[in-house]
Amino acid sequence: MSKKTTPKYSPEVRERAVRLVQEHRGEYPSLWATIESIAPKIGCSTPTLHEWVKKHEVDSGLRDGITSDERERLKALERENKELRRANEILKLASAFFAQAELDRRLKS
């Protein structure tokens, strides 16, 4: 079975596509109509371009949501939290192991 991959677009292409949507927004009855017109010209799907526009609006403060910077920071904090939990679990197990070893040593003497 072959896995279908989605094409990767450079940041420049994304920025240009979003800029085109913003520049031509007034020429169409809705944002979706604008996106439907521009997406084929860029070579991406309409939902993809719509996501890029929404992300740009959030990052610009035009729309509520978590900005890209906040999302990256949140991911980094979640990774750090996961690693700290893992380290804490290892330390708990090591502590229990050495406590048991100390008890065994005391009983033998």
BAVEX-886635 format. One line per field, with one value per residue (C-alpha): residue number from 1; residue in one letter; z, x, y negated. Coordinates in pm, 1 decimal, decimal comma. Each point is the difference from the previous one (the first is absolute). Layout:
N
nr = (NUM ...);
rest = (A ...);
Z = (Z ...);
X = (X ...);
Y = (Y ...);
***
This chain:
109
nr = (1 2 3 4 5 6 7 8 9 10 11 12 13 14 15 16 17 18 19 20 21 22 23 24 25 26 27 28 29 30 31 32 33 34 35 36 37 38 39 40 41 42 43 44 45 46 47 48 49 50 51 52 53 54 55 56 57 58 59 60 61 62 63 64 65 66 67 68 69 70 71 72 73 74 75 76 77 78 79 80 81 82 83 84 85 86 87 88 89 90 91 92 93 94 95 96 97 98 99 100 101 102 103 104 105 106 107 108 109);
rest = (M S K K T T P K Y S P E V R E R A V R L V Q E H R G E Y P S L W A T I E S I A P K I G C S T P T L H E W V K K H E V D S G L R D G I T S D E R E R L K A L E R E N K E L R R A N E I L K L A S A F F A Q A E L D R R L K S);
Z = (0,0 -90,5 243,2 -147,2 109,7 -6,9 -178,5 216,6 -73,8 82,6 244,2 -290,9 -194,5 307,1 66,3 -362,7 -4,8 319,8 -132,2 -323,0 200,6 202,6 -306,4 -195,6 290,8 -102,2 -351,5 115,7 201,5 273,7 134,1 -119,2 -355,5 3,4 119,8 -258,1 -274,2 115,6 117,7 -350,8 -112,2 285,1 -53,1 338,8 117,8 117,7 358,3 18,8 -101,8 240,0 285,3 -98,5 0,2 339,4 145,9 -135,2 149,3 341,2 -12,1 -100,7 279,2 -239,2 125,5 344,4 56,0 93,9 -208,3 -163,9 253,5 291,5 -155,3 -38,6 358,6 123,5 -188,9 147,9 350,6 -50,9 -117,7 301,9 233,9 -147,5 42,5 359,1 82,1 -150,5 201,7 317,0 -52,8 -45,2 319,9 192,9 -119,0 82,1 344,2 70,9 -125,7 224,0 299,4 -40,1 -38,0 324,0 182,7 -129,4 109,8 351,4 37,1 -96,7 254,3);
X = (0,0 143,5 -31,5 -124,9 200,3 -114,3 222,4 202,7 -25,5 273,1 -73,0 34,4 -277,1 -223,2 60,4 -65,5 -323,1 -127,2 97,8 -191,9 -308,2 26,0 54,2 -293,6 -240,8 -218,9 -50,5 -197,3 -320,4 168,2 336,4 -68,0 -71,4 328,4 188,5 -172,0 114,9 362,0 78,0 20,3 231,2 238,7 -31,1 -141,8 -339,7 -266,1 -6,8 380,1 -3,9 -287,0 211,0 291,8 -227,0 -149,7 348,1 116,1 -304,4 64,9 369,1 -93,0 -254,8 -294,1 -150,7 -10,6 216,9 345,2 274,4 272,2 257,2 -226,6 -69,4 373,0 65,4 -283,5 140,6 345,5 -144,9 -198,8 315,8 191,0 -281,7 -5,3 377,2 -16,7 -276,4 210,5 306,4 -210,9 -129,8 355,9 108,4 -293,8 88,5 368,9 -88,3 -220,6 272,6 268,1 -234,9 -75,7 372,6 70,6 -272,1 140,2 350,4 -118,7 -186,8 307,6 227,2);
Y = (0,0 -339,4 -284,2 -323,7 -302,4 -355,9 -248,0 -233,7 -368,8 -246,9 -281,7 -243,5 176,2 1,1 -369,0 -88,5 201,0 -164,4 -342,9 66,9 96,4 -319,8 -218,6 146,6 50,0 -295,4 134,3 305,8 42,5 205,4 108,6 354,1 -120,7 -191,6 307,5 223,6 -235,1 -31,1 356,0 154,4 -280,4 81,3 374,4 91,2 118,0 -241,8 136,1 -27,3 -364,4 -63,9 142,2 -223,1 -305,9 89,6 56,5 -336,1 -171,9 157,0 -92,3 -356,0 -34,6 -28,4 326,4 160,0 302,7 119,8 -160,3 206,7 -121,8 92,6 339,6 72,0 -109,8 220,5 300,3 -63,7 -23,1 320,7 180,4 -131,5 102,0 351,1 32,9 -125,0 248,2 278,4 -108,0 -24,7 354,1 129,3 -175,3 148,7 349,7 -50,0 -133,3 301,0 235,0 -151,7 -18,2 370,3 76,3 -190,4 194,8 330,1 -101,1 -85,8 329,3 202,3 -171,9);
***
